Amino acid sequence: MSATFVTDIATVAGLTILFVKPTIWIVPFVAVSVGLIAALPRVAPWFFSRYGNRVIEPEIKLVFASLFLLMWLGARANSQAVLPAFVLGRSSS
């Protein structure tokens, strides 16, 4: 499983470096990506214990909101949102 993760992230990073045509939106994309990678693993356990076990499932909404924000900023920056999503998924497990 770890080998697949490393291969996937290396492939995506390499293709992004080769084919990215960055815009000014790359700055907020990188800033939000680093912020989410640093903050979400610390905030998520508190959020899940505080608001979890409800019918509306706020845990899924927090994760989806984070991913949708990365996707939106990645599209604006002409980059791939999968890069920070990979790292975010790895840092929270």
C-alpha positions in Angstrom: 0.0 0.0 0.0 2.8 2.4 0.8 4.6 1.7 -2.4 1.4 2.5 -4.3 1.0 5.8 -2.4 4.6 6.8 -3.2 4.3 5.8 -6.9 1.0 7.7 -7.2 2.2 10.9 -5.6 5.5 10.8 -7.5 3.7 10.4 -10.8 1.2 13.2 -10.1 4.0 15.5 -8.8 6.1 14.8 -11.8 3.3 15.4 -14.3 2.3 18.6 -12.5 5.8 20.0 -12.6 6.1 19.2 -16.3 2.7 20.5 -17.5 1.6 23.1 -15.0 0.9 26.6 -16.3 0.5 28.5 -13.0 -1.5 31.6 -12.5 -1.6 34.0 -9.6 -4.0 31.6 -7.9 -1.1 29.3 -7.2 -0.2 31.4 -4.1 -3.6 31.0 -2.4 -3.7 27.4 -3.5 -0.4 26.6 -1.9 -1.2 28.7 1.3 -4.6 26.9 1.8 -3.0 23.5 1.0 -0.3 24.0 3.6 -2.8 25.4 6.1 -5.2 22.5 5.7 -2.3 19.9 5.9 -1.1 21.5 9.1 -4.4 22.3 10.8 -6.9 19.6 9.8 -5.2 16.7 11.5 -5.3 18.7 14.7 -8.8 20.1 14.4 -10.5 17.1 13.0 -10.4 14.9 16.1 -11.9 17.6 18.2 -14.5 18.4 15.6 -15.4 14.7 15.2 -15.8 14.2 18.9 -17.7 17.4 19.4 -20.1 17.2 16.4 -20.0 13.5 15.4 -22.7 10.9 15.8 -25.4 13.1 14.3 -27.8 12.4 11.5 -26.3 15.0 9.2 -22.8 13.5 9.5 -20.7 16.7 9.9 -17.5 14.6 9.7 -18.1 13.9 6.0 -19.1 17.5 5.4 -15.8 18.7 6.9 -13.8 16.4 4.7 -15.8 17.2 1.6 -15.6 20.9 2.2 -11.8 20.7 2.5 -11.5 18.7 -0.6 -13.9 20.9 -2.6 -11.9 24.0 -1.5 -8.7 22.3 -2.7 -10.4 21.3 -6.0 -11.7 24.8 -6.6 -8.4 26.5 -5.8 -6.5 23.9 -7.9 -8.7 24.5 -10.9 -8.2 28.3 -10.5 -4.4 27.8 -10.2 -4.2 25.4 -13.2 -2.7 22.8 -10.8 -3.8 19.4 -9.4 -5.7 19.3 -6.1 -4.8 15.7 -5.7 -1.3 16.6 -4.5 -2.4 18.3 -1.3 -5.2 15.7 -1.0 -2.7 12.9 -1.0 -0.5 14.5 1.7 -3.6 15.5 3.7 -4.9 11.9 3.6 -1.5 10.6 4.6 -1.0 13.0 7.4 -4.4 12.4 9.0 -4.0 8.6 9.2 
